[in-house]
Amino acid sequence: MPEPPEELTRLAQERARARAAKDFAKADALREEIAAAGWTVVDDPTGFRLDRAEPEPATDRRMAAAEVESVLEQPPSSDVSVHWLVEGWPEDVERGLTAFRAHAGAHDVQLVVTDVTGEDPARWGGEVETVRLEKSTGWGAARNAGLRRSTGRVVIVVDGSVEPAGDVLGPVVEALSEDKVGVCGPFGITTKDLREFDEAGPGEVDAIEGYFMAFRREILSEVGMFDEKFKWYRTADIEFSFRIKDQGYRAVVVELPVRKHEHRMWFNTDPAERARWSKRNYYRFLDRWRDRWDLCVSPDPPEHDHGPGHRHEHGVT
């Protein structure tokens, strides 16, 4: 790859200083100036790098997840951010968008669609922020790319299989007004042994299922985002819930007026493949949390650890 011009490197360094000083307007302006010269600033753990931009039409631009600029350091500018991930079945996301619009009430809602399939952004509606990612992007990285765009005080991760049938935002905002509630939603699970997971009704639970997960925006800065090593969705929601609980918060099921349709990713994945991917994700969760009985609502640890037995097929997103 060619080396970037010295002038662009200087601009990128100036942008980094502006970000550190929280002068985001200046940082954005410098990023656009660099982009106009045909280069992209990519932030990474060591600082930044400059990549030569691909010469493709703006309407066709599909980014690497790491390229998506974060707004989480800026003050929130809306009440709620609602996030979808399109890995197929765009009609499900359209249904969800329609329902959230219909039941937004007085809330100022940011709608975000992260897409790895190449759909025309116009499909979602002009007010929707679309994050268009490379097709090879894994589930965790794609979800996090969208989450970095959150402007809402409350953030909701929702699957296309879930359709609001009434006010879901009011109860969620109210539940999260309690400081010790870290994550909530209408679907939760409990476990006594970290091996079998059962659906749970309203009240405190061990994890909130990813069909619909809601949390305050600052949680993302405090505990991090989804583990990007989860290339498929299964168990990523449980792992994220446990990290939130590990910081002293509670996971709570809140009754909400929602309809749950077929979860397309689960039912349209080859059974052998989904079993293999699910097992891999579950062991990733277990490697980190296998001894954390203190995070369970009603723990009953097994006397001998023989590995995982039957797991509740909770169909999380």
Contacts in CASP RR format, 6 or more apart in sequence:
PFRMAT RR
TARGET T0000
AUTHOR 0000-0000-0000
METHOD contacts of the structure
MODEL  1
MPEPPEELTRLAQERARARAAKDFAKADALREEIAAAGWTVVDDPTGFRL
DRAEPEPATDRRMAAAEVESVLEQPPSSDVSVHWLVEGWPEDVERGLTAF
RAHAGAHDVQLVVTDVTGEDPARWGGEVETVRLEKSTGWGAARNAGLRRS
TGRVVIVVDGSVEPAGDVLGPVVEALSEDKVGVCGPFGITTKDLREFDEA
GPGEVDAIEGYFMAFRREILSEVGMFDEKFKWYRTADIEFSFRIKDQGYR
AVVVELPVRKHEHRMWFNTDPAERARWSKRNYYRFLDRWRDRWDLCVSPD
PPEHDHGPGHRHEHGVT
1 51 0 8 1.000
1 52 0 8 1.000
2 52 0 8 1.000
4 12 0 8 1.000
4 39 0 8 1.000
4 50 0 8 1.000
4 52 0 8 1.000
5 37 0 8 1.000
8 34 0 8 1.000
8 37 0 8 1.000
8 39 0 8 1.000
8 50 0 8 1.000
9 50 0 8 1.000
11 30 0 8 1.000
11 33 0 8 1.000
11 34 0 8 1.000
12 30 0 8 1.000
12 34 0 8 1.000
12 41 0 8 1.000
12 48 0 8 1.000
12 50 0 8 1.000
14 30 0 8 1.000
15 26 0 8 1.000
15 27 0 8 1.000
15 30 0 8 1.000
15 31 0 8 1.000
15 34 0 8 1.000
15 41 0 8 1.000
15 48 0 8 1.000
16 47 0 8 1.000
16 48 0 8 1.000
18 24 0 8 1.000
18 26 0 8 1.000
18 27 0 8 1.000
18 30 0 8 1.000
19 27 0 8 1.000
19 73 0 8 1.000
22 73 0 8 1.000
24 71 0 8 1.000
24 73 0 8 1.000
24 74 0 8 1.000
28 69 0 8 1.000
31 41 0 8 1.000
31 69 0 8 1.000
34 40 0 8 1.000
34 41 0 8 1.000
34 50 0 8 1.000
35 53 0 8 1.000
38 52 0 8 1.000
38 53 0 8 1.000
39 50 0 8 1.000
39 51 0 8 1.000
39 52 0 8 1.000
39 53 0 8 1.000
40 50 0 8 1.000
40 51 0 8 1.000
40 52 0 8 1.000
40 53 0 8 1.000
40 67 0 8 1.000
41 48 0 8 1.000
41 49 0 8 1.000
41 50 0 8 1.000
42 48 0 8 1.000
42 49 0 8 1.000
42 50 0 8 1.000
42 51 0 8 1.000
42 64 0 8 1.000
42 66 0 8 1.000
42 67 0 8 1.000
43 66 0 8 1.000
43 69 0 8 1.000
43 70 0 8 1.000
44 66 0 8 1.000
54 61 0 8 1.000
59 120 0 8 1.000
59 121 0 8 1.000
61 132 0 8 1.000
62 118 0 8 1.000
62 132 0 8 1.000
62 133 0 8 1.000
62 134 0 8 1.000
62 135 0 8 1.000
63 131 0 8 1.000
63 132 0 8 1.000
63 133 0 8 1.000
63 134 0 8 1.000
63 145 0 8 1.000
64 133 0 8 1.000
64 134 0 8 1.000
64 137 0 8 1.000
65 133 0 8 1.000
65 134 0 8 1.000
65 137 0 8 1.000
65 138 0 8 1.000
65 141 0 8 1.000
65 142 0 8 1.000
65 144 0 8 1.000
65 145 0 8 1.000
65 228 0 8 1.000
66 141 0 8 1.000
68 131 0 8 1.000
68 133 0 8 1.000
68 145 0 8 1.000
68 146 0 8 1.000
68 148 0 8 1.000
68 149 0 8 1.000
69 148 0 8 1.000
69 149 0 8 1.000
70 148 0 8 1.000
70 149 0 8 1.000
71 148 0 8 1.000
71 149 0 8 1.000
71 150 0 8 1.000
71 151 0 8 1.000
72 148 0 8 1.000
72 150 0 8 1.000
72 217 0 8 1.000
72 220 0 8 1.000
72 221 0 8 1.000
74 151 0 8 1.000
76 151 0 8 1.000
76 152 0 8 1.000
76 153 0 8 1.000
76 217 0 8 1.000
77 151 0 8 1.000
77 152 0 8 1.000
78 108 0 8 1.000
78 109 0 8 1.000
78 110 0 8 1.000
78 151 0 8 1.000
78 152 0 8 1.000
78 153 0 8 1.000
79 107 0 8 1.000
79 108 0 8 1.000
79 109 0 8 1.000
79 152 0 8 1.000
79 153 0 8 1.000
79 154 0 8 1.000
79 169 0 8 1.000
79 173 0 8 1.000
80 107 0 8 1.000
80 108 0 8 1.000
80 109 0 8 1.000
80 110 0 8 1.000
80 152 0 8 1.000
80 153 0 8 1.000
80 154 0 8 1.000
80 155 0 8 1.000
80 156 0 8 1.000
80 169 0 8 1.000
80 172 0 8 1.000
80 173 0 8 1.000
81 109 0 8 1.000
81 110 0 8 1.000
81 112 0 8 1.000
81 149 0 8 1.000
81 150 0 8 1.000
81 151 0 8 1.000
81 152 0 8 1.000
81 154 0 8 1.000
81 155 0 8 1.000
81 156 0 8 1.000
81 217 0 8 1.000
82 100 0 8 1.000
82 109 0 8 1.000
82 110 0 8 1.000
82 111 0 8 1.000
82 112 0 8 1.000
82 156 0 8 1.000
82 158 0 8 1.000
83 112 0 8 1.000
83 113 0 8 1.000
83 114 0 8 1.000
83 143 0 8 1.000
83 146 0 8 1.000
83 147 0 8 1.000
83 150 0 8 1.000
83 155 0 8 1.000
83 156 0 8 1.000
83 157 0 8 1.000
83 158 0 8 1.000
84 93 0 8 1.000
84 96 0 8 1.000
84 97 0 8 1.000
84 112 0 8 1.000
84 113 0 8 1.000
84 114 0 8 1.000
84 158 0 8 1.000
84 159 0 8 1.000
84 160 0 8 1.000
85 113 0 8 1.000
85 114 0 8 1.000
85 115 0 8 1.000
85 116 0 8 1.000
85 139 0 8 1.000
85 142 0 8 1.000
85 143 0 8 1.000
85 159 0 8 1.000
85 317 0 8 1.000
86 93 0 8 1.000
86 113 0 8 1.000
86 114 0 8 1.000
86 115 0 8 1.000
86 116 0 8 1.000
86 117 0 8 1.000
86 119 0 8 1.000
87 116 0 8 1.000
87 117 0 8 1.000
87 139 0 8 1.000
87 142 0 8 1.000
87 265 0 8 1.000
88 117 0 8 1.000
88 264 0 8 1.000
89 160 0 8 1.000
89 264 0 8 1.000
90 117 0 8 1.000
90 119 0 8 1.000
90 123 0 8 1.000
92 160 0 8 1.000
92 161 0 8 1.000
92 261 0 8 1.000
92 264 0 8 1.000
93 113 0 8 1.000
93 124 0 8 1.000
93 160 0 8 1.000
94 123 0 8 1.000
94 124 0 8 1.000
95 160 0 8 1.000
95 163 0 8 1.000
95 261 0 8 1.000
96 158 0 8 1.000
96 160 0 8 1.000
96 162 0 8 1.000
96 163 0 8 1.000
96 164 0 8 1.000
97 111 0 8 1.000
97 113 0 8 1.000
97 124 0 8 1.000
97 125 0 8 1.000
97 128 0 8 1.000
99 163 0 8 1.000
99 164 0 8 1.000
99 165 0 8 1.000
100 109 0 8 1.000
100 111 0 8 1.000
100 164 0 8 1.000
100 168 0 8 1.000
101 109 0 8 1.000
101 111 0 8 1.000
102 164 0 8 1.000
102 166 0 8 1.000
103 164 0 8 1.000
103 165 0 8 1.000
103 166 0 8 1.000
103 167 0 8 1.000
103 168 0 8 1.000
103 169 0 8 1.000
104 169 0 8 1.000
105 167 0 8 1.000
105 169 0 8 1.000
107 169 0 8 1.000
107 170 0 8 1.000
107 173 0 8 1.000
109 169 0 8 1.000
110 129 0 8 1.000
110 150 0 8 1.000
110 151 0 8 1.000
110 152 0 8 1.000
111 124 0 8 1.000
111 127 0 8 1.000
111 128 0 8 1.000
111 129 0 8 1.000
112 128 0 8 1.000
112 129 0 8 1.000
112 130 0 8 1.000
112 131 0 8 1.000
112 146 0 8 1.000
112 149 0 8 1.000
112 150 0 8 1.000
113 121 0 8 1.000
113 124 0 8 1.000
113 128 0 8 1.000
113 129 0 8 1.000
113 130 0 8 1.000
113 131 0 8 1.000
114 130 0 8 1.000
114 131 0 8 1.000
114 133 0 8 1.000
114 142 0 8 1.000
114 143 0 8 1.000
114 145 0 8 1.000
114 146 0 8 1.000
115 121 0 8 1.000
115 130 0 8 1.000
115 131 0 8 1.000
115 132 0 8 1.000
115 133 0 8 1.000
116 133 0 8 1.000
116 134 0 8 1.000
116 135 0 8 1.000
116 136 0 8 1.000
116 137 0 8 1.000
116 138 0 8 1.000
116 142 0 8 1.000
117 135 0 8 1.000
118 132 0 8 1.000
118 135 0 8 1.000
121 128 0 8 1.000
121 130 0 8 1.000
121 132 0 8 1.000
124 130 0 8 1.000
129 149 0 8 1.000
131 145 0 8 1.000
131 146 0 8 1.000
131 149 0 8 1.000
133 142 0 8 1.000
133 145 0 8 1.000
137 145 0 8 1.000
138 228 0 8 1.000
138 231 0 8 1.000
138 232 0 8 1.000
139 226 0 8 1.000
139 230 0 8 1.000
139 231 0 8 1.000
139 232 0 8 1.000
139 233 0 8 1.000
139 236 0 8 1.000
140 225 0 8 1.000
140 226 0 8 1.000
140 227 0 8 1.000
140 228 0 8 1.000
140 230 0 8 1.000
140 231 0 8 1.000
140 233 0 8 1.000
140 236 0 8 1.000
141 228 0 8 1.000
143 157 0 8 1.000
143 225 0 8 1.000
143 226 0 8 1.000
143 236 0 8 1.000
144 225 0 8 1.000
144 226 0 8 1.000
144 228 0 8 1.000
147 155 0 8 1.000
147 157 0 8 1.000
147 220 0 8 1.000
147 225 0 8 1.000
147 226 0 8 1.000
150 217 0 8 1.000
150 220 0 8 1.000
152 217 0 8 1.000
153 216 0 8 1.000
153 217 0 8 1.000
154 169 0 8 1.000
154 172 0 8 1.000
154 173 0 8 1.000
154 176 0 8 1.000
154 214 0 8 1.000
154 215 0 8 1.000
154 216 0 8 1.000
154 217 0 8 1.000
155 214 0 8 1.000
155 215 0 8 1.000
155 216 0 8 1.000
155 217 0 8 1.000
155 219 0 8 1.000
155 220 0 8 1.000
156 172 0 8 1.000
156 212 0 8 1.000
156 213 0 8 1.000
156 214 0 8 1.000
157 210 0 8 1.000
157 212 0 8 1.000
157 213 0 8 1.000
157 214 0 8 1.000
157 317 0 8 1.000
158 211 0 8 1.000
158 212 0 8 1.000
158 213 0 8 1.000
158 317 0 8 1.000
159 210 0 8 1.000
159 211 0 8 1.000
159 212 0 8 1.000
159 263 0 8 1.000
159 317 0 8 1.000
160 261 0 8 1.000
160 264 0 8 1.000
160 317 0 8 1.000
161 211 0 8 1.000
161 260 0 8 1.000
161 261 0 8 1.000
161 262 0 8 1.000
161 263 0 8 1.000
161 264 0 8 1.000
161 317 0 8 1.000
162 211 0 8 1.000
162 212 0 8 1.000
162 258 0 8 1.000
162 259 0 8 1.000
162 260 0 8 1.000
162 261 0 8 1.000
163 258 0 8 1.000
163 259 0 8 1.000
163 260 0 8 1.000
163 261 0 8 1.000
164 256 0 8 1.000
164 257 0 8 1.000
164 258 0 8 1.000
165 257 0 8 1.000
165 258 0 8 1.000
165 259 0 8 1.000
166 257 0 8 1.000
167 257 0 8 1.000
168 186 0 8 1.000
168 212 0 8 1.000
168 256 0 8 1.000
168 257 0 8 1.000
168 258 0 8 1.000
171 254 0 8 1.000
171 255 0 8 1.000
171 256 0 8 1.000
172 184 0 8 1.000
172 185 0 8 1.000
172 214 0 8 1.000
172 254 0 8 1.000
172 256 0 8 1.000
175 181 0 8 1.000
175 184 0 8 1.000
175 185 0 8 1.000
175 214 0 8 1.000
175 252 0 8 1.000
175 254 0 8 1.000
176 182 0 8 1.000
176 184 0 8 1.000
176 214 0 8 1.000
176 215 0 8 1.000
176 216 0 8 1.000
180 248 0 8 1.000
180 249 0 8 1.000
180 250 0 8 1.000
181 249 0 8 1.000
181 250 0 8 1.000
181 252 0 8 1.000
182 215 0 8 1.000
182 216 0 8 1.000
182 219 0 8 1.000
182 244 0 8 1.000
182 249 0 8 1.000
182 250 0 8 1.000
182 251 0 8 1.000
182 252 0 8 1.000
183 208 0 8 1.000
183 213 0 8 1.000
183 214 0 8 1.000
183 215 0 8 1.000
183 219 0 8 1.000
183 240 0 8 1.000
183 241 0 8 1.000
183 244 0 8 1.000
183 249 0 8 1.000
183 251 0 8 1.000
183 252 0 8 1.000
184 208 0 8 1.000
184 213 0 8 1.000
184 214 0 8 1.000
184 215 0 8 1.000
184 251 0 8 1.000
184 252 0 8 1.000
184 253 0 8 1.000
184 254 0 8 1.000
185 208 0 8 1.000
185 209 0 8 1.000
185 212 0 8 1.000
185 213 0 8 1.000
185 214 0 8 1.000
185 252 0 8 1.000
185 253 0 8 1.000
185 254 0 8 1.000
185 256 0 8 1.000
186 211 0 8 1.000
186 212 0 8 1.000
186 253 0 8 1.000
186 254 0 8 1.000
186 255 0 8 1.000
186 256 0 8 1.000
186 258 0 8 1.000
187 199 0 8 1.000
187 208 0 8 1.000
187 209 0 8 1.000
187 210 0 8 1.000
187 211 0 8 1.000
187 212 0 8 1.000
187 253 0 8 1.000
187 260 0 8 1.000
187 314 0 8 1.000
188 199 0 8 1.000
188 200 0 8 1.000
188 201 0 8 1.000
188 205 0 8 1.000
188 206 0 8 1.000
188 207 0 8 1.000
188 208 0 8 1.000
188 209 0 8 1.000
188 251 0 8 1.000
188 253 0 8 1.000
189 197 0 8 1.000
189 198 0 8 1.000
189 199 0 8 1.000
189 200 0 8 1.000
189 205 0 8 1.000
189 206 0 8 1.000
189 207 0 8 1.000
189 209 0 8 1.000
189 238 0 8 1.000
189 312 0 8 1.000
189 314 0 8 1.000
190 197 0 8 1.000
190 198 0 8 1.000
190 200 0 8 1.000
190 205 0 8 1.000
190 206 0 8 1.000
190 296 0 8 1.000
190 297 0 8 1.000
190 298 0 8 1.000
191 197 0 8 1.000
191 198 0 8 1.000
191 206 0 8 1.000
191 296 0 8 1.000
192 296 0 8 1.000
192 298 0 8 1.000
192 299 0 8 1.000
192 300 0 8 1.000
193 299 0 8 1.000
193 300 0 8 1.000
193 301 0 8 1.000
193 302 0 8 1.000
194 286 0 8 1.000
194 289 0 8 1.000
194 290 0 8 1.000
194 292 0 8 1.000
194 293 0 8 1.000
194 296 0 8 1.000
195 302 0 8 1.000
195 307 0 8 1.000
195 308 0 8 1.000
195 309 0 8 1.000
195 310 0 8 1.000
195 311 0 8 1.000
196 309 0 8 1.000
196 310 0 8 1.000
196 311 0 8 1.000
196 312 0 8 1.000
197 206 0 8 1.000
197 207 0 8 1.000
197 238 0 8 1.000
197 311 0 8 1.000
197 312 0 8 1.000
197 314 0 8 1.000
198 312 0 8 1.000
199 312 0 8 1.000
199 314 0 8 1.000
200 206 0 8 1.000
200 253 0 8 1.000
201 253 0 8 1.000
202 253 0 8 1.000
202 254 0 8 1.000
202 255 0 8 1.000
203 252 0 8 1.000
203 253 0 8 1.000
204 250 0 8 1.000
204 251 0 8 1.000
204 252 0 8 1.000
204 253 0 8 1.000
204 297 0 8 1.000
205 251 0 8 1.000
205 252 0 8 1.000
205 253 0 8 1.000
205 297 0 8 1.000
206 238 0 8 1.000
206 241 0 8 1.000
206 242 0 8 1.000
206 245 0 8 1.000
206 251 0 8 1.000
206 295 0 8 1.000
206 296 0 8 1.000
206 297 0 8 1.000
207 237 0 8 1.000
207 238 0 8 1.000
207 241 0 8 1.000
207 242 0 8 1.000
207 251 0 8 1.000
208 237 0 8 1.000
208 241 0 8 1.000
208 251 0 8 1.000
208 252 0 8 1.000
208 253 0 8 1.000
209 237 0 8 1.000
209 314 0 8 1.000
209 315 0 8 1.000
209 316 0 8 1.000
209 317 0 8 1.000
210 233 0 8 1.000
210 237 0 8 1.000
210 316 0 8 1.000
210 317 0 8 1.000
211 260 0 8 1.000
211 263 0 8 1.000
211 315 0 8 1.000
211 316 0 8 1.000
211 317 0 8 1.000
212 256 0 8 1.000
212 258 0 8 1.000
213 237 0 8 1.000
213 240 0 8 1.000
213 241 0 8 1.000
215 244 0 8 1.000
219 244 0 8 1.000
219 249 0 8 1.000
222 247 0 8 1.000
223 240 0 8 1.000
223 243 0 8 1.000
223 244 0 8 1.000
223 246 0 8 1.000
223 247 0 8 1.000
224 243 0 8 1.000
225 240 0 8 1.000
226 236 0 8 1.000
226 239 0 8 1.000
226 240 0 8 1.000
227 236 0 8 1.000
227 239 0 8 1.000
227 240 0 8 1.000
227 284 0 8 1.000
229 284 0 8 1.000
230 236 0 8 1.000
230 239 0 8 1.000
230 281 0 8 1.000
230 284 0 8 1.000
231 277 0 8 1.000
232 274 0 8 1.000
232 277 0 8 1.000
232 278 0 8 1.000
232 281 0 8 1.000
233 265 0 8 1.000
233 316 0 8 1.000
233 317 0 8 1.000
234 274 0 8 1.000
234 277 0 8 1.000
234 278 0 8 1.000
234 281 0 8 1.000
234 282 0 8 1.000
234 315 0 8 1.000
234 316 0 8 1.000
235 278 0 8 1.000
235 281 0 8 1.000
235 282 0 8 1.000
235 284 0 8 1.000
235 285 0 8 1.000
235 316 0 8 1.000
236 281 0 8 1.000
236 316 0 8 1.000
237 316 0 8 1.000
237 317 0 8 1.000
238 285 0 8 1.000
238 316 0 8 1.000
239 284 0 8 1.000
239 285 0 8 1.000
239 288 0 8 1.000
239 289 0 8 1.000
241 251 0 8 1.000
242 285 0 8 1.000
242 288 0 8 1.000
242 289 0 8 1.000
242 292 0 8 1.000
242 295 0 8 1.000
244 251 0 8 1.000
245 251 0 8 1.000
245 295 0 8 1.000
246 292 0 8 1.000
246 295 0 8 1.000
263 315 0 8 1.000
263 317 0 8 1.000
265 317 0 8 1.000
266 274 0 8 1.000
266 315 0 8 1.000
269 277 0 8 1.000
278 311 0 8 1.000
282 308 0 8 1.000
282 311 0 8 1.000
283 308 0 8 1.000
286 307 0 8 1.000
286 308 0 8 1.000
289 295 0 8 1.000
290 305 0 8 1.000
293 299 0 8 1.000
293 301 0 8 1.000
END
